Amino acid sequence: MIEATALTKRYGGTMAVDDLTFAVRPGHVTGFLGPNGAGKSTTMRMILGLDAPTKGSVTVDGHRFADLIWPLHRVGALLDANALHGGRTAHAHLSALARSSGIGPSRVRGVLAEVGLSSVAHKRVRGFSLGMKQRLGIAAALLGDPGILMFDEPVNGLDPEGIRWIRELFRRLAGEGRTVLVSSHLMSEMALTADHLLIIGRGRLIADTSVTDFVSSAGTSRLLVRSSSSGELARLLLADGAAVEPGPDAQIVVTGVSAEVVGDLAAGHNIPIYDLHTEHASLEEAFMTLTADRVEFRAAAHTPTTSED
């Protein structure tokens, strides 16, 4: 388990992480989300003892990372896939890490096979693609067979097969009772991978909840209704206080009232309904809704320009 209490980091006059308190529990894939500049990477660096908190504390299995004996056996992490010595081979890179932590050569061969790099184990890292470097970083994280695993943007550079593989890997690791924390900006991938979310904005905690509850809390679900009398139904719904707009496939999109209200209103006016279902917001839509005021950098709206002859 990872536990943070009032975790705070200030760089001069900039507050990067502001009084974060959370727990990342075993048995789950926890997605760590937030806009650019939200403080995700700084938080992960403090967990690993790479940055010291200005205030507060963070522990892994009840200990500061700096106090762990054989830390590679307790925590595995991938923060930067490019943080590799380009002149080393993949096998040499992992072997150096293994020797420093009392890990035998058979484990090096095992993790190389697990991440699909056995065939390039003796090639120099400088010739690796970003996706291959990601796989090597994941192999390093797995090397000590740790109970806690942390990954920062792990799918960058991976092809579709690699993304599917890493998704299944994270689920398997969580299913084994490990603590898995994954930071990513890919909402679609987190929707398929994570079952719990930690969301921060401008260094502060926004949400600590399941994916399902987070999407529901955004309040952006809508009703899709198909009827041969959609115009009449729309007028009745508008009069009843609902918001109505045209939808795909001759449907109308209704918000502001429940499905029961739509059904009762249609039945009371003998309006046939051929389809009525709720379409919930995507994780990306919910994320954009709840972090809209926490974005550090925002593009200006485009204003067309005109020229005179």
C-alpha positions, 0 to 999 in steps of 0.5 A: 500500500502507498499512503500519503498524508498532507503531502506538499511540495513547493518549488520557490513560489510554485506549489506543485503538490498541495496537501495531498492525502490518499491511499493506493490499495493492493488488488486494484489498478489505480489510475493517477490522472490530472491535467498537465502540470497537476503534480502527478510526476512530482507526487510519484517522485516523492513516493520514490524518495527522488524529491523530498516533501516540503511538508507531509509524508508518504510511505510504502507498506508503512516505510519511507522509501529511503528506509527500505532494505532491498527496495527493488524487492518492494517497489518497482517503478517506471518513470522515464523510459529514456533514462537508460545508458544507450551503450548498454544492452538490455541484458546488461542494463537489467543484470546491473540492477539485479546484481545490486539487489541480490537477484539472480541471472535467471530472473533477468532472462525471465523478465526479458521474456515476459516483456517480449525482449528476449530476441533483442536482449543483447542489442544496445539500448540506443537502437531501441524504439520508444516502445522497446524502451518502455518494455525494458523499463517495465522489465526493470520494474518487475525485476525484484517481483515487488508488491508495489508497482508504479508506472508513469505514462507506460503506454507511450510508444507502444503499438496496439498489441503492446497496449493490449499486453500492458493492460492485461499485465496490469490487471494480472498484477492487481489480481495477484494482490499487488498495488498498481499505480498508473499515471496516464493522460489517455482517458480511453485507456484508463477507462479500460484498465483502471478500476479506481482513480486518483485525480488531482488538479493544480496539486490538490485532490479532486477525486478518490473513487471508482471509475464508475462512481467518478463518471456518474458524479460528473452528471453528464449522462443523457437519454436517447429516444427514438419515436415516430412522433419525436417532434411532438415528444420534444415539444412536450419535454421542453414544456416539462423543463427538459433540454432536447436536441436532435441526435443520431439516427433520427433520435432526440437527446434528452437531459434534465429528466429521468427515463421514467418521466419520458416514458410516462409523458409519452404514454400519457399522450399516446406517443410510441417509443421504439427505443429509450436508453441512457448513454453515460458520459465517457471517462474523458467527458467526466474528466474534462467536466470535473477538471475544467477549472484546474487546467494550467494551460488553455488554448485561446479560442480561435477568432477568424481573421479577415483581410481587405484587398 
